[in-house]
Amino acid sequence: MKVFIAEDEPLAADRLKKLISSSFESIDILKMTDTVAESVNWLSTHSVDLLFLDIQLADGLSFEIFDQIALSIPVIFTTAFNAYAIEAFKVNSIDYLLKPIDPEALKKALAKYFKLHREEEPPTLDRAVLQEALNMLKGQHKKRFVVKVGEHIKAINISEVLHFYSQNKGTYLVSKDGKKYLIDYTLEQVEQLIDPEYFFRINRKFIVTLEGVQDMVAYSQSRLRLKLHYNESMEAIVSRERVQDFKKWLDA
C-alpha cells in the first residue's frame, strides 16, 4: 500500500513515519510534505492509496489541498485539537489521530482502513461536511491551558494570559502575574486554538494581547517594536507584512 503524509512538525512527522514502518511492512511511504502547496504539487502527478493529513499545515489547512485538486483518496487526519467537535471529522475520513500519536491508535486506524478496503470503497471526503466540522471546531476557543509546575498541575485561564512566545524549540505562556510556563503546543497550534479577537500573532515568535503591550514604537523598514510586560530579553517586532493587519486588530 502506498501512503502520503503531510505534517509540518518534524518530530511528529518522524514519529508517524517510524510507527508506520515498524508496524506495517507492507506500507510504502512515498512522500512526506509540510505545506499545502507542496502537497498539491506532488499529489497532482502521483497516486497513493491513503493520506495522512495534519489538519494544520505550515501554510494553511490541509482541506485546502482538496480545493485545488480533485482527489478521491481516503484520509486519516492527525491533529493536536483535543475537542469534542473533532469527532465530526470521522464522518468523511477513515479516522483521526490525536498527537502525540499513540501506536495502538495508529494500528486501529490502519486496521479500519484495511477492513473497509476489503469490504467496500473506503470513505472519501465530502468537503462541505468537513468545512462544517471545522467551523464547529473554530467556534470552540480554548478556555484554559494546563501547565506543569514541578510535580504539580495547574490550569491557567485564557483571561490570565498576556502573551505566548517560542524559544529554544519550546512554547511558553506568560501570565498576568509575570510567571512563565512551558506548554505542550507549538505556537502554530496555539494560534488556531485561541480567540483572534483578543490575541494577535505579530511574528514567528510572539502572540500578544493588547493588555500585555506596554508601548509601541515605529521601527525600521515600516515595522513596529512592542514593549511587552515581563519580556526583558527578546525583541517583539511586528513583522512588516503583518503591520497593517495588526493596526486593524488594534482599531477593532
PASEBA-1860 file (N, C-alpha, C; in nm, 3 decimals):
! residues 252
1> MKVFIAED> 0.084/-0.120/0.000/0.000/0.000/0.000/0.087/0.125/0.000 ~ 0.048/0.222/-0.081/0.125/0.346/-0.094/0.059/0.457/-0.011 ~ 0.143/0.526/0.068/0.093/0.626/0.162/0.162/0.759/0.141 ~ 0.086/0.867/0.162/0.137/1.004/0.158/0.113/1.069/0.294 ~ 0.211/1.143/0.345/0.199/1.210/0.475/0.222/1.360/0.459 ~ 0.131/1.441/0.513/0.151/1.586/0.521/0.151/1.624/0.669 ~ 0.264/1.670/0.718/0.282/1.702/0.860/0.388/1.810/0.873 ~ 0.356/1.921/0.939/0.452/2.032/0.944/0.539/2.034/1.069
9> EPLAADRL> 0.520/1.940/1.160/0.606/1.931/1.278/0.706/1.817/1.255 ~ 0.835/1.847/1.243/0.936/1.745/1.213/0.933/1.626/1.309 ~ 0.921/1.652/1.438/0.921/1.543/1.535/0.798/1.455/1.519 ~ 0.683/1.517/1.496/0.559/1.441/1.476/0.565/1.361/1.347 ~ 0.622/1.421/1.242/0.635/1.352/1.113/0.727/1.231/1.126 ~ 0.839/1.251/1.195/0.934/1.141/1.213/0.873/1.029/1.297 ~ 0.798/1.067/1.400/0.735/0.966/1.485/0.633/0.884/1.406 ~ 0.549/0.951/1.328/0.448/0.881/1.249/0.513/0.787/1.149
17> KKLISSSF> 0.619/0.834/1.084/0.690/0.751/0.987/0.746/0.625/1.053 ~ 0.808/0.641/1.168/0.866/0.526/1.239/0.759/0.429/1.285 ~ 0.647/0.482/1.335/0.540/0.395/1.382/0.482/0.312/1.268 ~ 0.461/0.376/1.154/0.407/0.303/1.038/0.507/0.198/0.989 ~ 0.631/0.239/0.974/0.734/0.149/0.919/0.761/0.030/1.010 ~ 0.753/0.052/1.141/0.784/-0.057/1.235/0.670/-0.156/1.251 ~ 0.548/-0.114/1.219/0.431/-0.199/1.242/0.372/-0.259/1.116 ~ 0.396/-0.195/1.002/0.333/-0.241/0.878/0.436/-0.244/0.765
25> ESIDILKM> 0.496/-0.359/0.744/0.600/-0.373/0.642/0.545/-0.356/0.501 ~ 0.415/-0.379/0.484/0.355/-0.371/0.350/0.325/-0.228/0.308 ~ 0.344/-0.132/0.399/0.313/0.008/0.368/0.438/0.080/0.320 ~ 0.426/0.144/0.207/0.537/0.220/0.148/0.503/0.369/0.155 ~ 0.580/0.444/0.234/0.559/0.588/0.245/0.631/0.655/0.128 ~ 0.553/0.699/0.030/0.611/0.754/-0.092/0.661/0.896/-0.076 ~ 0.590/0.977/0.006/0.625/1.119/0.015/0.579/1.178/0.147 ~ 0.660/1.270/0.200/0.623/1.347/0.319/0.642/1.495/0.289
33> TDTVAESV> 0.539/1.576/0.315/0.549/1.720/0.293/0.505/1.792/0.420 ~ 0.525/1.927/0.421/0.482/2.004/0.538/0.396/2.125/0.502 ~ 0.360/2.138/0.374/0.279/2.252/0.331/0.167/2.208/0.237 ~ 0.066/2.292/0.229/-0.042/2.269/0.132/0.013/2.276/-0.010 ~ 0.096/2.377/-0.035/0.148/2.399/-0.171/0.228/2.278/-0.220 ~ 0.318/2.228/-0.138/0.399/2.114/-0.179/0.314/1.988/-0.194 ~ 0.213/1.974/-0.108/0.123/1.858/-0.117/0.047/1.859/-0.248 ~ -0.007/1.975/-0.283/-0.081/1.989/-0.409/0.009/1.958/-0.528
41> NWLSTHSV> 0.130/2.011/-0.525/0.224/1.991/-0.635/0.255/1.843/-0.654 ~ 0.280/1.771/-0.543/0.318/1.630/-0.554/0.197/1.542/-0.590 ~ 0.085/1.564/-0.523/-0.033/1.481/-0.546/-0.094/1.502/-0.684 ~ -0.060/1.613/-0.747/-0.111/1.639/-0.882/-0.054/1.542/-0.985 ~ 0.063/1.485/-0.953/0.131/1.399/-1.050/0.161/1.258/-0.998 ~ 0.112/1.226/-0.879/0.137/1.094/-0.821/0.008/1.038/-0.763 ~ 0.003/0.907/-0.749/-0.115/0.843/-0.691/-0.074/0.760/-0.569 ~ -0.159/0.761/-0.468/-0.137/0.683/-0.347/-0.270/0.620/-0.304
49> DLLFLDIQ> -0.263/0.532/-0.205/-0.384/0.464/-0.158/-0.446/0.530/-0.036 ~ -0.363/0.600/0.043/-0.411/0.655/0.169/-0.333/0.781/0.204 ~ -0.404/0.882/0.258/-0.342/1.007/0.300/-0.343/1.017/0.452 ~ -0.230/1.058/0.509/-0.225/1.101/0.649/-0.207/1.253/0.644 ~ -0.306/1.327/0.693/-0.301/1.473/0.684/-0.315/1.537/0.821 ~ -0.216/1.618/0.857/-0.231/1.706/0.972/-0.330/1.815/0.931 ~ -0.426/1.847/1.015/-0.526/1.947/0.979/-0.462/2.083/0.956 ~ -0.367/2.121/1.044/-0.300/2.250/1.031/-0.159/2.228/0.976
57> LADGLSFE> -0.133/2.277/0.854/-0.001/2.269/0.794/0.068/2.404/0.802 ~ 0.192/2.410/0.756/0.273/2.532/0.772/0.213/2.652/0.700 ~ 0.142/2.629/0.588/0.088/2.741/0.511/-0.064/2.741/0.501 ~ -0.131/2.665/0.586/-0.277/2.665/0.583/-0.335/2.533/0.629 ~ -0.465/2.515/0.608/-0.535/2.394/0.646/-0.524/2.290/0.535 ~ -0.510/2.164/0.574/-0.495/2.058/0.473/-0.619/2.046/0.385 ~ -0.734/2.095/0.431/-0.854/2.093/0.348/-0.832/2.167/0.217 ~ -0.744/2.266/0.220/-0.720/2.348/0.102/-0.661/2.266/-0.013
65> IFDQIALS> -0.600/2.153/0.020/-0.549/2.063/-0.084/-0.662/2.021/-0.177 ~ -0.779/1.991/-0.118/-0.892/1.941/-0.196/-0.964/2.053/-0.269 ~ -0.936/2.177/-0.231/-0.991/2.290/-0.306/-0.914/2.311/-0.436 ~ -0.789/2.267/-0.439/-0.702/2.295/-0.553/-0.690/2.179/-0.651 ~ -0.706/2.058/-0.603/-0.701/1.942/-0.693/-0.811/1.844/-0.654 ~ -0.860/1.770/-0.754/-0.966/1.671/-0.730/-0.902/1.540/-0.686 ~ -0.933/1.497/-0.566/-0.878/1.373/-0.512/-0.991/1.287/-0.457 ~ -0.983/1.158/-0.483/-1.077/1.062/-0.425/-0.996/0.956/-0.351
73> IPVIFTTA> -0.933/1.000/-0.245/-0.842/0.914/-0.169/-0.884/0.918/-0.022 ~ -0.896/0.803/0.044/-0.932/0.804/0.187/-0.824/0.872/0.271 ~ -0.870/0.929/0.384/-0.783/1.011/0.468/-0.788/0.966/0.612 ~ -0.673/0.969/0.679/-0.665/0.963/0.825/-0.608/1.096/0.869 ~ -0.686/1.173/0.944/-0.639/1.303/0.991/-0.553/1.286/1.117 ~ -0.453/1.371/1.130/-0.379/1.381/1.256/-0.394/1.525/1.304 ~ -0.405/1.542/1.433/-0.432/1.676/1.485/-0.396/1.688/1.631 ~ -0.367/1.812/1.673/-0.345/1.842/1.814/-0.473/1.891/1.881
81> FNAYAIEA> -0.581/1.912/1.802/-0.706/1.958/1.858/-0.770/1.847/1.939 ~ -0.785/1.868/2.069/-0.849/1.768/2.154/-0.983/1.823/2.200 ~ -1.082/1.820/2.110/-1.212/1.877/2.141/-1.321/1.787/2.083 ~ -1.439/1.797/2.144/-1.545/1.707/2.101/-1.583/1.728/1.955 ~ -1.568/1.850/1.905/-1.608/1.879/1.768/-1.526/1.801/1.666 ~ -1.405/1.759/1.706/-1.318/1.686/1.614/-1.382/1.555/1.572 ~ -1.479/1.504/1.652/-1.548/1.380/1.615/-1.613/1.393/1.478 ~ -1.649/1.515/1.440/-1.714/1.534/1.310/-1.624/1.497/1.195
89> FKVNSIDY> -1.492/1.500/1.218/-1.401/1.467/1.110/-1.405/1.318/1.075 ~ -1.464/1.237/1.161/-1.477/1.095/1.130/-1.583/1.070/1.022 ~ -1.670/1.168/1.001/-1.780/1.148/0.908/-1.730/1.109/0.770 ~ -1.627/1.176/0.721/-1.579/1.152/0.586/-1.431/1.115/0.580 ~ -1.381/1.056/0.685/-1.244/1.006/0.681/-1.241/0.869/0.747 ~ -1.129/0.800/0.734/-1.116/0.670/0.800/-1.118/0.689/0.951 ~ -1.041/0.787/0.998/-1.027/0.809/1.141/-0.952/0.939/1.163 ~ -0.934/0.977/1.288/-0.842/1.085/1.322/-0.755/1.039/1.438
97> LLKPIDPE> -0.633/1.091/1.444/-0.538/1.055/1.547/-0.493/1.179/1.620 ~ -0.507/1.180/1.752/-0.460/1.293/1.831/-0.311/1.281/1.856 ~ -0.241/1.394/1.842/-0.097/1.397/1.867/-0.070/1.424/2.014 ~ 0.036/1.364/2.072/0.128/1.269/2.010/0.058/1.136/1.981 ~ 0.084/1.083/1.864/0.011/0.966/1.816/0.046/0.841/1.896 ~ -0.056/0.775/1.943/-0.040/0.651/2.018/-0.027/0.534/1.920 ~ 0.073/0.447/1.939/0.092/0.334/1.845/-0.031/0.247/1.828 ~ -0.102/0.221/1.937/-0.220/0.136/1.928/-0.332/0.205/1.850
105> ALKKALAK> -0.345/0.336/1.868/-0.447/0.410/1.794/-0.416/0.407/1.645 ~ -0.288/0.418/1.610/-0.248/0.410/1.470/-0.281/0.273/1.412 ~ -0.250/0.168/1.485/-0.278/0.032/1.438/-0.428/0.012/1.415 ~ -0.510/0.065/1.507/-0.655/0.051/1.492/-0.706/0.128/1.370 ~ -0.650/0.247/1.347/-0.693/0.327/1.232/-0.658/0.257/1.101 ~ -0.537/0.203/1.094/-0.496/0.133/0.972/-0.573/0.002/0.954 ~ -0.601/-0.066/1.064/-0.680/-0.189/1.055/-0.821/-0.157/1.003 ~ -0.873/-0.042/1.045/-1.004/0.002/0.996/-0.999/0.028/0.846
113> YFKLHREE> -0.890/0.088/0.800/-0.874/0.113/0.656/-0.873/-0.020/0.579 ~ -0.790/-0.116/0.624/-0.778/-0.244/0.554/-0.912/-0.317/0.550 ~ -0.987/-0.310/0.661/-1.117/-0.377/0.668/-1.214/-0.313/0.568 ~ -1.219/-0.180/0.566/-1.308/-0.111/0.473/-1.266/-0.134/0.328 ~ -1.135/-0.142/0.305/-1.084/-0.162/0.170/-1.122/-0.299/0.117 ~ -1.125/-0.398/0.206/-1.164/-0.533/0.164/-1.314/-0.542/0.138 ~ -1.393/-0.474/0.219/-1.537/-0.492/0.213/-1.607/-0.398/0.115 ~ -1.555/-0.277/0.102/-1.623/-0.178/0.019/-1.525/-0.065/-0.012
121> EPPTLDRA> -1.573/0.036/-0.079/-1.490/0.153/-0.106/-1.471/0.233/0.022 ~ -1.345/0.262/0.061/-1.324/0.345/0.179/-1.384/0.483/0.159 ~ -1.426/0.549/0.268/-1.489/0.681/0.255/-1.391/0.784/0.201 ~ -1.440/0.871/0.117/-1.360/0.984/0.069/-1.427/1.113/0.113 ~ -1.361/1.223/0.092/-1.401/1.348/0.154/-1.525/1.413/0.092 ~ -1.615/1.456/0.179/-1.722/1.548/0.142/-1.678/1.683/0.198 ~ -1.632/1.771/0.110/-1.571/1.897/0.154/-1.667/1.982/0.236 ~ -1.794/1.982/0.202/-1.892/2.064/0.273/-1.908/2.017/0.417
129> VLQEALNM> -1.913/1.886/0.436/-1.927/1.831/0.571/-1.805/1.864/0.656 ~ -1.687/1.854/0.596/-1.565/1.883/0.671/-1.553/2.032/0.704 ~ -1.597/2.117/0.613/-1.594/2.260/0.643/-1.687/2.293/0.759 ~ -1.801/2.228/0.763/-1.893/2.249/0.874/-1.830/2.203/1.005 ~ -1.759/2.090/0.999/-1.690/2.041/1.118/-1.583/2.138/1.163 ~ -1.511/2.194/1.068/-1.407/2.291/1.101/-1.467/2.416/1.164 ~ -1.579/2.461/1.113/-1.645/2.577/1.170/-1.688/2.550/1.313 ~ -1.735/2.429/1.340/-1.770/2.391/1.476/-1.649/2.399/1.567
137> LKGQHKKR> -1.539/2.347/1.515/-1.416/2.342/1.594/-1.365/2.482/1.623 ~ -1.368/2.568/1.522/-1.317/2.703/1.541/-1.404/2.783/1.638 ~ -1.530/2.741/1.651/-1.617/2.812/1.744/-1.587/2.781/1.888 ~ -1.505/2.681/1.913/-1.472/2.641/2.049/-1.331/2.687/2.082 ~ -1.315/2.815/2.116/-1.183/2.866/2.151/-1.140/2.810/2.287 ~ -1.012/2.788/2.298/-0.959/2.729/2.421/-0.980/2.823/2.539 ~ -1.027/2.767/2.650/-1.058/2.848/2.767/-0.947/2.846/2.871 ~ -0.861/2.747/2.867/-0.752/2.739/2.965/-0.640/2.650/2.912
145> FVVKVGEH> -0.522/2.667/2.967/-0.408/2.582/2.936/-0.363/2.512/3.063 ~ -0.337/2.384/3.053/-0.287/2.306/3.166/-0.135/2.306/3.160 ~ -0.072/2.343/3.271/0.075/2.351/3.277/0.124/2.269/3.395 ~ 0.251/2.234/3.389/0.313/2.159/3.498/0.405/2.252/3.575 ~ 0.390/2.254/3.706/0.474/2.335/3.794/0.540/2.241/3.893 ~ 0.664/2.202/3.864/0.729/2.100/3.945/0.654/1.969/3.932 ~ 0.607/1.917/4.044/0.528/1.794/4.043/0.378/1.822/4.039 ~ 0.342/1.949/4.030/0.201/1.988/4.035/0.148/2.026/3.897
153> IKAINISE> 0.017/2.013/3.882/-0.053/2.051/3.760/-0.139/2.172/3.791 ~ -0.136/2.271/3.702/-0.211/2.395/3.721/-0.283/2.432/3.593 ~ -0.404/2.485/3.606/-0.481/2.532/3.491/-0.478/2.685/3.489 ~ -0.434/2.742/3.376/-0.428/2.887/3.358/-0.543/2.929/3.268 ~ -0.636/3.008/3.320/-0.746/3.058/3.237/-0.693/3.148/3.127 ~ -0.755/3.142/3.011/-0.708/3.221/2.897/-0.713/3.371/2.927 ~ -0.804/3.412/3.015/-0.814/3.554/3.051/-0.695/3.601/3.133 ~ -0.614/3.507/3.183/-0.497/3.541/3.262/-0.369/3.546/3.179
161> VLHFYSQN> -0.380/3.523/3.049/-0.262/3.517/2.962/-0.233/3.655/2.903 ~ -0.106/3.697/2.911/-0.062/3.822/2.849/-0.006/3.798/2.710 ~ 0.078/3.696/2.694/0.128/3.661/2.562/0.189/3.522/2.562 ~ 0.209/3.470/2.441/0.278/3.343/2.418/0.404/3.373/2.337 ~ 0.507/3.293/2.360/0.627/3.308/2.278/0.699/3.174/2.264 ~ 0.778/3.162/2.159/0.857/3.041/2.138/1.005/3.073/2.155 ~ 1.078/2.980/2.215/1.220/2.998/2.238/1.285/2.861/2.259 ~ 1.396/2.837/2.190/1.471/2.712/2.205/1.381/2.589/2.188
169> KGTYLVSK> 1.298/2.591/2.085/1.210/2.480/2.049/1.098/2.455/2.150 ~ 1.079/2.549/2.244/0.969/2.538/2.339/0.871/2.652/2.321 ~ 0.747/2.634/2.367/0.646/2.738/2.363/0.606/2.773/2.505 ~ 0.599/2.903/2.533/0.576/2.949/2.670/0.455/3.040/2.677 ~ 0.389/3.033/2.791/0.277/3.120/2.824/0.322/3.215/2.934 ~ 0.291/3.343/2.919/0.323/3.442/3.022/0.192/3.491/3.082 ~ 0.176/3.476/3.213/0.052/3.513/3.280/0.060/3.656/3.333 ~ -0.053/3.707/3.381/-0.062/3.845/3.427/0.022/3.872/3.552
177> DGKKYLID> 0.056/3.767/3.625/0.141/3.786/3.742/0.290/3.773/3.708 ~ 0.321/3.766/3.577/0.460/3.765/3.534/0.525/3.628/3.530 ~ 0.451/3.523/3.560/0.509/3.388/3.559/0.507/3.331/3.418 ~ 0.608/3.249/3.388/0.622/3.189/3.255/0.611/3.037/3.267 ~ 0.531/2.978/3.181/0.506/2.834/3.186/0.531/2.771/3.049 ~ 0.598/2.659/3.047/0.616/2.580/2.925/0.487/2.505/2.897 ~ 0.437/2.511/2.773/0.314/2.442/2.737/0.341/2.340/2.626 ~ 0.252/2.242/2.614/0.271/2.131/2.520/0.209/2.159/2.383
185> YTLEQVEQ> 0.232/2.277/2.330/0.181/2.314/2.198/0.288/2.392/2.123 ~ 0.283/2.385/1.991/0.364/2.476/1.912/0.290/2.610/1.905 ~ 0.360/2.714/1.864/0.295/2.845/1.852/0.187/2.841/1.743 ~ 0.210/2.760/1.639/0.111/2.745/1.532/-0.018/2.683/1.586 ~ -0.004/2.585/1.672/-0.122/2.521/1.731/-0.195/2.617/1.824 ~ -0.119/2.691/1.904/-0.180/2.790/1.993/-0.263/2.891/1.913 ~ -0.207/2.935/1.801/-0.275/3.034/1.718/-0.412/2.985/1.672 ~ -0.424/2.856/1.645/-0.551/2.800/1.599/-0.651/2.780/1.713
193> LIDPEYFF> -0.603/2.771/1.836/-0.688/2.738/1.950/-0.745/2.860/2.021 ~ -0.684/2.975/2.005/-0.724/3.093/2.082/-0.807/3.190/1.998 ~ -0.875/3.281/2.067/-0.966/3.375/2.002/-0.888/3.489/1.938 ~ -0.896/3.505/1.805/-0.821/3.611/1.736/-0.871/3.751/1.769 ~ -0.985/3.761/1.836/-1.032/3.893/1.878/-0.943/3.950/1.988 ~ -0.886/3.861/2.069/-0.806/3.905/2.184/-0.657/3.878/2.168 ~ -0.619/3.795/2.073/-0.479/3.761/2.052/-0.439/3.790/1.908 ~ -0.313/3.832/1.891/-0.262/3.857/1.757/-0.119/3.805/1.747
201> RINRKFIV> -0.091/3.730/1.639/0.044/3.680/1.617/0.124/3.784/1.539 ~ 0.223/3.845/1.604/0.297/3.955/1.541/0.414/3.907/1.456 ~ 0.464/3.787/1.483/0.575/3.731/1.406/0.586/3.582/1.435 ~ 0.696/3.521/1.398/0.711/3.376/1.417/0.727/3.338/1.564 ~ 0.758/3.434/1.650/0.791/3.400/1.789/0.691/3.449/1.893 ~ 0.602/3.541/1.858/0.514/3.600/1.958/0.368/3.603/1.916 ~ 0.281/3.573/2.012/0.138/3.601/2.004/0.107/3.690/2.123 ~ 0.047/3.806/2.099/0.030/3.905/2.206/-0.116/3.937/2.231
209> TLEGVQDM> -0.141/3.998/2.347/-0.270/4.060/2.379/-0.246/4.210/2.391 ~ -0.350/4.289/2.374/-0.336/4.434/2.389/-0.297/4.468/2.533 ~ -0.354/4.395/2.626/-0.324/4.420/2.767/-0.177/4.395/2.800 ~ -0.114/4.306/2.724/0.025/4.273/2.751/0.125/4.369/2.690 ~ 0.076/4.467/2.611/0.165/4.561/2.543/0.179/4.688/2.627 ~ 0.302/4.722/2.665/0.328/4.845/2.739/0.342/4.967/2.648 ~ 0.408/4.945/2.534/0.436/5.058/2.445/0.457/5.007/2.303 ~ 0.433/5.092/2.204/0.455/5.060/2.063/0.528/5.175/1.997
217> VAYSQSRL> 0.637/5.145/1.927/0.716/5.249/1.862/0.747/5.210/1.718 ~ 0.756/5.310/1.630/0.794/5.284/1.491/0.934/5.227/1.487 ~ 0.956/5.133/1.395/1.085/5.065/1.385/1.126/5.067/1.238 ~ 1.245/5.023/1.209/1.298/5.027/1.073/1.217/4.941/0.977 ~ 1.221/4.977/0.849/1.155/4.903/0.741/1.005/4.887/0.764 ~ 0.942/4.995/0.813/0.796/5.001/0.830/0.743/4.900/0.931 ~ 0.826/4.858/1.023/0.784/4.764/1.126/0.750/4.838/1.255 ~ 0.698/4.765/1.352/0.669/4.819/1.484/0.742/4.738/1.590
225> RLKLHYNE> 0.794/4.806/1.691/0.856/4.736/1.803/0.764/4.751/1.924 ~ 0.734/4.639/1.988/0.646/4.640/2.104/0.728/4.617/2.230 ~ 0.691/4.688/2.334/0.745/4.660/2.465/0.638/4.584/2.542 ~ 0.669/4.460/2.579/0.572/4.374/2.644/0.601/4.363/2.794 ~ 0.497/4.348/2.871/0.513/4.323/3.012/0.589/4.190/3.033 ~ 0.681/4.189/3.125/0.755/4.068/3.165/0.830/4.005/3.047 ~ 0.881/4.089/2.958/0.963/4.039/2.847/1.086/4.127/2.835 ~ 1.194/4.083/2.898/1.314/4.165/2.903/1.420/4.127/2.801
233> SMEAIVSR> 1.421/4.002/2.758/1.535/3.953/2.680/1.510/3.936/2.531 ~ 1.383/3.934/2.488/1.354/3.908/2.347/1.286/4.029/2.283 ~ 1.328/4.062/2.161/1.263/4.170/2.086/1.129/4.123/2.031 ~ 1.026/4.205/2.050/0.894/4.175/1.997/0.865/4.272/1.883 ~ 0.896/4.230/1.763/0.883/4.315/1.645/0.764/4.267/1.560 ~ 0.674/4.359/1.528/0.566/4.325/1.436/0.624/4.322/1.295 ~ 0.624/4.206/1.233/0.684/4.192/1.101/0.616/4.282/1.000 ~ 0.690/4.325/0.900/0.639/4.423/0.803/0.510/4.377/0.737
241> ERVQDFKK> 0.501/4.250/0.701/0.382/4.201/0.631/0.260/4.192/0.724 ~ 0.282/4.205/0.856/0.169/4.195/0.950/0.129/4.329/1.012 ~ 0.203/4.433/0.980/0.178/4.562/1.044/0.036/4.613/1.016 ~ -0.009/4.609/0.890/-0.141/4.661/0.857/-0.252/4.582/0.926 ~ -0.240/4.449/0.928/-0.339/4.367/0.996/-0.335/4.393/1.147 ~ -0.216/4.415/1.199/-0.203/4.445/1.342/-0.274/4.575/1.377 ~ -0.259/4.677/1.293/-0.325/4.805/1.317/-0.477/4.790/1.308 ~ -0.523/4.708/1.215/-0.668/4.682/1.205/-0.718/4.611/1.330
249> WLDA> -0.638/4.517/1.379/-0.674/4.445/1.502/-0.681/4.542/1.619 ~ -0.587/4.634/1.628/-0.588/4.736/1.735/-0.711/4.823/1.724 ~ -0.745/4.862/1.603/-0.857/4.953/1.580/-0.992/4.889/1.607 ~ -0.998/4.756/1.589/-1.123/4.684/1.615/-1.157/4.690/1.762
END
